Amino acid sequence: MGRYVIRRLLQMIPVFIGATLLIFLMVNVMGDPIAGLCGERQCDPATAAQLKREFGLDKPVWQQYLTYMGNVFTGDFGTAFTGQKVTELMSTAFPVTIRLTVVAIVFEVVIGITLGVLTGLKRGRPIDTTVLLLTLVVISVPTFVTGLLLQLLLGVEWGWIKPSVSPEATFSELIVPGLVLASVSLAYVTRLTRTSIAENRRSDYVRTAVAKGLPRHRVIIRHLLRNSLIPVVTFIGTDIGALMGGAIVTERIFNIHGVGYQLYQGIVRQNTQTVVGFVTVLVLVFLIANLLVDLLYAVLDPRIRYA
């Protein structure tokens, strides 16, 4: 196990470098970030040259990237064009998005897996058909439509929640935004769990457990569910980074100042330091989540061993 972890960590290095280099190059072709600092008027050549020297934009792109990566390994993600450190923006944005992601993951695990097990055990029955239709509707409706509809009904019409989240963004305020963020993934988890349960239900080890006279709940939880969760865990693990990086729409609807909000502001204002810094951390989140998922396989299925 230890050698496997070390090997995976070493494999992350080229992936991390390649992903950050790609993002760095893509961000640098968005446009001239200096133009956005001068407002509607065009910067005069002297001011533009001074700003480029100040932010290191007068150097070749490859040299900018090497300088950026050297600073990243010291914990310095640069300075936004507003003069604020990117790490300061991260310190306020990431805790909010992490809480939002936790709420979304809880919805996926509790509701998605529960409905998936229920429909997988009752495949072909009315409850199975009903859940499949509901998940298809959720997948078909765009997230921004779901968010705006719940905000209008629960926040404006009925007054059950606040239409916008406060700057503190407590867990209680993030329940509805978390449900909106998790809605599509929840539907996929339900369908994935249902399919896996229905397939494994006919496996020999399940028939053997039933033939031994084991209680039904033990057969389902310890034997059937445990082996059926491997594809579900894979999906949820990769979904963690996707939820954190893809929360732009949800955070904009509910006025949540998290990672999605900062990325949106950085893209609109062509603030390359902010965008690259936040995406760099999200790449690390993806890599670590994938490693944890691979290690969790051995817990779910004892037959899996890592050399």
C-alpha positions as CSV (number, residue, x, y, z in Angstrom):
1,M,0.0,0.0,0.0
2,G,2.8,2.4,0.9
3,R,4.6,1.9,-2.4
4,Y,1.4,2.3,-4.3
5,V,0.7,5.7,-2.6
6,I,4.2,6.9,-3.3
7,R,3.9,5.8,-6.9
8,R,0.5,7.6,-7.3
9,L,2.0,10.8,-5.7
10,L,4.8,10.7,-8.2
11,Q,2.3,10.3,-11.0
12,M,0.5,13.3,-9.8
13,I,3.5,15.6,-10.5
14,P,3.4,15.5,-14.3
15,V,-0.4,15.7,-14.3
16,F,-0.3,18.7,-12.0
17,I,2.3,20.5,-14.1
18,G,0.5,19.7,-17.4
19,A,-2.9,20.8,-16.1
20,T,-1.6,24.1,-14.6
21,L,0.4,24.8,-17.8
22,L,-2.7,24.3,-19.9
23,I,-4.8,26.5,-17.7
24,F,-2.1,29.2,-17.6
25,L,-1.9,29.2,-21.4
26,M,-5.6,29.3,-21.8
27,V,-6.0,32.2,-19.4
28,N,-3.3,34.2,-21.1
29,V,-5.1,34.1,-24.4
30,M,-8.4,35.5,-22.9
31,G,-7.4,39.0,-23.8
32,D,-5.3,41.9,-22.4
33,P,-5.8,42.0,-18.6
34,I,-4.2,45.5,-18.4
35,A,-7.0,46.9,-20.6
36,G,-9.5,46.1,-17.9
37,L,-7.6,48.1,-15.3
38,C,-8.1,51.4,-17.2
39,G,-11.9,51.2,-17.3
40,E,-13.7,52.1,-20.5
41,R,-10.8,54.3,-21.7
42,Q,-7.7,52.8,-23.3
43,C,-4.6,52.8,-21.3
44,D,-1.9,55.1,-22.5
45,P,1.3,53.3,-23.6
46,A,3.4,54.4,-20.6
47,T,0.8,53.4,-18.0
48,A,0.3,50.0,-19.8
49,A,4.0,49.3,-19.9
50,Q,4.4,50.2,-16.2
51,L,1.5,47.9,-15.2
52,K,2.9,45.1,-17.3
53,R,6.3,45.4,-15.6
54,E,4.6,45.6,-12.2
55,F,2.6,42.3,-12.7
56,G,5.4,40.6,-14.7
57,L,3.3,40.5,-17.9
58,D,6.2,42.0,-20.0
59,K,8.0,38.7,-19.8
60,P,7.5,35.7,-22.2
61,V,4.7,33.3,-21.2
62,W,7.0,30.4,-20.4
63,Q,9.0,32.6,-18.1
64,Q,5.8,33.9,-16.4
65,Y,4.7,30.2,-15.9
66,L,8.1,29.2,-14.3
67,T,8.0,32.3,-12.0
68,Y,4.4,31.5,-11.0
69,M,5.1,27.8,-10.3
70,G,8.2,28.8,-8.3
71,N,6.0,31.1,-6.2
72,V,3.2,28.5,-5.8
73,F,5.6,26.0,-4.1
74,T,6.3,28.8,-1.5
75,G,2.6,29.4,-0.9
76,D,2.5,32.6,-3.0
77,F,-0.3,32.5,-5.6
78,G,0.3,36.1,-6.7
79,T,-1.6,39.3,-6.3
80,A,-4.9,40.2,-8.0
81,F,-5.0,43.3,-10.1
82,T,-7.0,44.9,-7.3
83,G,-3.9,44.7,-5.1
84,Q,-5.3,42.0,-2.9
85,K,-3.4,38.8,-2.3
86,V,-4.9,35.7,-4.0
87,T,-4.4,33.7,-0.9
88,E,-6.6,36.2,1.0
89,L,-9.3,35.7,-1.5
90,M,-8.9,31.9,-1.1
91,S,-9.1,32.1,2.7
92,T,-12.6,33.6,2.4
93,A,-13.9,31.8,-0.6
94,F,-12.8,28.2,-0.1
95,P,-14.4,27.7,3.4
96,V,-17.7,28.8,1.9
97,T,-17.5,26.5,-1.1
98,I,-16.3,23.6,1.0
99,R,-19.4,23.9,3.3
100,L,-21.6,24.1,0.2
101,T,-19.9,21.0,-1.3
102,V,-20.3,19.1,2.0
103,V,-24.0,19.8,2.0
104,A,-24.2,18.7,-1.7
105,I,-22.3,15.5,-1.1
106,V,-24.5,14.6,1.9
107,F,-27.6,15.0,-0.3
108,E,-25.9,12.7,-2.9
109,V,-25.0,10.0,-0.4
110,V,-28.1,10.0,1.7
111,I,-30.8,10.5,-0.8
112,G,-29.1,9.2,-4.0
113,I,-27.8,5.9,-2.5
114,T,-31.0,5.3,-0.5
115,L,-33.2,5.8,-3.6
116,G,-30.8,3.7,-5.7
117,V,-30.9,0.8,-3.3
118,L,-34.7,1.0,-3.0
119,T,-35.3,1.0,-6.7
120,G,-32.6,-1.6,-7.4
121,L,-34.3,-4.0,-5.0
122,K,-37.7,-3.2,-6.5
123,R,-36.7,-3.1,-10.1
124,G,-39.7,-3.0,-12.5
125,R,-42.2,-2.0,-9.9
126,P,-44.1,1.4,-9.8
127,I,-41.7,3.0,-7.3
128,D,-38.8,2.1,-9.6
129,T,-40.5,3.7,-12.6
130,T,-41.5,6.8,-10.7
131,V,-37.9,7.4,-9.4
132,L,-36.5,6.8,-12.9
133,L,-38.9,9.4,-14.3
134,L,-38.1,11.9,-11.6
135,T,-34.3,11.5,-12.0
136,L,-34.7,11.9,-15.8
137,V,-36.6,15.2,-15.2
138,V,-33.9,16.5,-12.8
139,I,-31.2,15.6,-15.3
140,S,-33.0,17.3,-18.2
141,V,-33.7,20.6,-16.3
142,P,-30.7,23.0,-16.3
143,T,-29.3,23.8,-12.9
144,F,-29.9,27.5,-13.2
145,V,-33.6,26.8,-13.8
146,T,-33.9,24.6,-10.7
147,G,-32.0,27.2,-8.7
148,L,-34.1,30.2,-9.8
149,L,-37.4,28.3,-9.4
150,L,-36.5,27.2,-5.8
151,Q,-35.3,30.7,-5.0
152,L,-38.6,32.2,-6.3
153,L,-40.9,29.8,-4.6
154,L,-39.1,29.1,-1.3
155,G,-37.5,32.5,-0.9
156,V,-39.7,35.1,-2.5
157,E,-43.2,33.6,-2.6
158,W,-43.4,31.5,0.5
159,G,-40.6,33.1,2.6
160,W,-39.2,29.8,3.9
161,I,-35.6,30.8,3.2
162,K,-33.6,33.9,2.5
163,P,-33.4,34.6,-1.3
164,S,-29.7,35.3,-0.9
165,V,-27.2,33.8,1.4
166,S,-25.5,36.0,4.0
167,P,-21.7,36.6,3.9
168,E,-21.3,34.1,6.8
169,A,-22.9,31.3,4.7
170,T,-23.8,29.0,7.5
171,F,-24.8,25.4,6.9
172,S,-28.5,26.1,7.5
173,E,-28.4,28.8,4.8
174,L,-26.7,26.4,2.4
175,I,-29.2,23.6,2.5
176,V,-31.3,24.8,-0.5
177,P,-28.2,25.9,-2.6
178,G,-26.5,22.6,-1.7
179,L,-29.6,20.7,-3.0
180,V,-29.6,22.7,-6.2
181,L,-25.9,22.1,-6.7
182,A,-26.3,18.4,-6.0
183,S,-29.5,17.9,-8.0
184,V,-28.0,16.5,-11.2
185,S,-25.3,14.5,-9.5
186,L,-27.9,13.1,-7.1
187,A,-30.0,11.8,-10.0
188,Y,-26.9,10.1,-11.5
189,V,-25.9,8.6,-8.2
190,T,-29.5,7.2,-7.9
191,R,-29.4,5.6,-11.3
192,L,-25.9,4.3,-10.9
193,T,-26.7,2.7,-7.5
194,R,-29.9,1.2,-8.9
195,T,-28.1,-0.4,-11.8
196,S,-25.2,-1.7,-9.7
197,I,-27.6,-3.2,-7.1
198,A,-29.8,-4.8,-9.7
199,E,-26.8,-6.4,-11.4
200,N,-25.1,-7.7,-8.2
201,R,-28.3,-8.9,-6.8
202,R,-28.1,-11.9,-9.2
203,S,-24.5,-12.7,-8.2
204,D,-23.4,-16.0,-6.8
205,Y,-22.1,-14.5,-3.5
206,V,-25.6,-12.9,-2.8
207,R,-27.3,-16.2,-3.5
208,T,-24.9,-18.0,-1.2
209,A,-25.5,-15.5,1.6
210,V,-29.3,-15.9,1.2
211,A,-28.9,-19.7,1.1
212,K,-27.0,-19.6,4.4
213,G,-30.0,-18.0,6.0
214,L,-28.4,-14.7,6.8
215,P,-30.9,-11.9,7.7
216,R,-32.1,-9.8,4.7
217,H,-30.6,-6.5,6.1
218,R,-27.2,-8.1,6.5
219,V,-27.2,-9.5,3.0
220,I,-28.1,-6.1,1.6
221,I,-25.8,-3.9,3.6
222,R,-22.7,-6.1,4.1
223,H,-22.7,-8.1,0.9
224,L,-24.8,-6.5,-1.8
225,L,-24.4,-2.8,-1.0
226,R,-20.7,-2.9,-0.1
227,N,-19.8,-4.4,-3.5
228,S,-22.2,-2.2,-5.4
229,L,-20.7,1.0,-4.1
230,I,-17.5,0.9,-6.0
231,P,-18.8,2.6,-9.2
232,V,-20.8,5.0,-7.0
233,V,-17.7,6.0,-4.9
234,T,-15.8,6.5,-8.1
235,F,-18.4,9.0,-9.4
236,I,-18.8,10.8,-6.0
237,G,-15.0,11.1,-5.7
238,T,-14.6,12.7,-9.1
239,D,-17.7,14.8,-8.4
240,I,-16.1,16.6,-5.4
241,G,-13.8,18.7,-7.5
242,A,-16.5,19.2,-10.1
243,L,-18.9,20.5,-7.5
244,M,-16.4,23.0,-6.1
245,G,-15.3,24.2,-9.5
246,G,-18.8,24.1,-11.1
247,A,-20.6,26.0,-8.4
248,I,-20.5,29.2,-10.4
249,V,-24.2,29.1,-11.4
250,T,-25.4,28.2,-7.9
251,E,-23.3,30.8,-6.2
252,R,-24.4,33.5,-8.6
253,I,-28.1,32.7,-8.1
254,F,-27.9,32.7,-4.3
255,N,-25.2,35.4,-4.0
256,I,-22.7,33.1,-2.3
257,H,-19.1,34.5,-2.3
258,G,-17.3,31.3,-2.8
259,V,-14.9,29.8,-5.3
260,G,-17.4,30.0,-8.2
261,Y,-18.0,33.7,-7.4
262,Q,-14.3,34.5,-7.4
263,L,-13.7,32.6,-10.6
264,Y,-16.6,34.5,-12.3
265,Q,-15.3,37.8,-11.2
266,G,-11.8,36.9,-12.3
267,I,-12.9,35.8,-15.8
268,V,-15.1,38.9,-16.3
269,R,-12.4,41.2,-15.2
270,Q,-9.7,39.2,-16.9
271,N,-7.9,38.8,-13.6
272,T,-5.5,36.1,-14.6
273,Q,-3.8,35.7,-11.2
274,T,-7.1,35.0,-9.5
275,V,-8.3,32.5,-12.1
276,V,-5.0,30.6,-12.4
277,G,-4.6,30.5,-8.6
278,F,-8.0,29.2,-7.9
279,V,-7.9,26.6,-10.7
280,T,-4.5,25.4,-9.4
281,V,-6.0,24.6,-6.1
282,L,-9.0,22.9,-7.8
283,V,-6.5,20.7,-9.7
284,L,-5.0,19.6,-6.5
285,V,-8.4,18.8,-5.1
286,F,-9.2,16.6,-8.1
287,L,-5.9,14.7,-7.8
288,I,-6.2,14.1,-4.0
289,A,-9.9,13.1,-4.3
290,N,-9.0,10.5,-7.0
291,L,-6.2,9.1,-4.8
292,L,-8.6,8.7,-1.8
293,V,-11.2,7.0,-4.0
294,D,-8.6,4.5,-5.2
295,L,-7.6,3.8,-1.6
296,L,-11.2,3.4,-0.6
297,Y,-11.6,0.6,-3.1
298,A,-9.6,-1.8,-0.9
299,V,-11.9,-1.0,2.0
300,L,-15.1,-1.7,0.0
301,D,-13.7,-4.9,-1.7
302,P,-11.1,-6.8,0.3
303,R,-10.1,-8.7,-2.9
304,I,-8.5,-5.5,-4.1
305,R,-4.9,-5.2,-3.0
306,Y,-2.3,-2.6,-4.0
307,A,1.3,-3.7,-4.4
